[in-house]
Amino acid sequence: MFEIKNVDDVQENYQALYAAISSHLDDETDLIANLANISAFLYTSLPDLNWAGFYIKKGNQLVLGPFVGKPACTRIDMGKGVCGTAAQDGKTIVVPDVHAFDGHIACDGETNSEIVLPLFKSGEIFGVLDIDSPIFDRFNEIDADYLEKIATRINQYLNNLK
């Protein structure tokens, strides 16, 4: 099972987290179970989070998927808010201050920063991985780099689903 060995070494923590998620994806085939556990891995492993989870694209909306945190917005239109924009543009978005993001959707008023990573299946947008923090400017280049590696591993898993 995943264990943080050195909380002061961010890169070591992310490497262990990546290995745990990757191993979990190798061992389990159920999509919902995997997304739920990835949410829990992220939420319990990364400091200063108040939400970690997934939105899955259905039609022209993102629909709430497995997550850890307070209740969240159930549906987000493509192109709206941070999640909808990341999904529409197919690019990671790091927001140091969500209150300054034009069109931000406030699902939890305690969230102050956010990172959203698009997920793809067969070259099409599948959904997004959304991670929120009550700390301003919580996510940096190291977070983005390692979370993109995790998103890439999730994409590999998605592309192997039958």
Stockholm file with secondary structure:
# STOCKHOLM 1.0

chainA/1-162         MFEIKNVDDVQENYQALYAAISSHLDDETDLIANLANISAFLYTSLPDLNWAGFYIKKGNQLVLGPFVGKPACTRIDMGKGVCGTAAQDGKTIVVPDVHAFDGHIACDGETNSEIVLPLFKSGEIFGVLDIDSPIFDRFNEIDADYLEKIATRINQYLNNLK
#=GR chainA/1-162 SS CCCCSCTTCHHHHHHHHHHHHHHHHHHCCCHHHHHHHHHHHHHHHSSSCSEEEEEEEETTEEEEEEEEESCCCSEEETTSHHHHHHHHHTSCEEESCGGGSTTCCCSSTTCCEEEEEEEEETTEEEEEEEEEESSTTCCCHHHHHHHHHHHHHHHHHHHHCC
#=GC SS_cons         CCCCSCTTCHHHHHHHHHHHHHHHHHHCCCHHHHHHHHHHHHHHHSSSCSEEEEEEEETTEEEEEEEEESCCCSEEETTSHHHHHHHHHTSCEEESCGGGSTTCCCSSTTCCEEEEEEEEETTEEEEEEEEEESSTTCCCHHHHHHHHHHHHHHHHHHHHCC
//
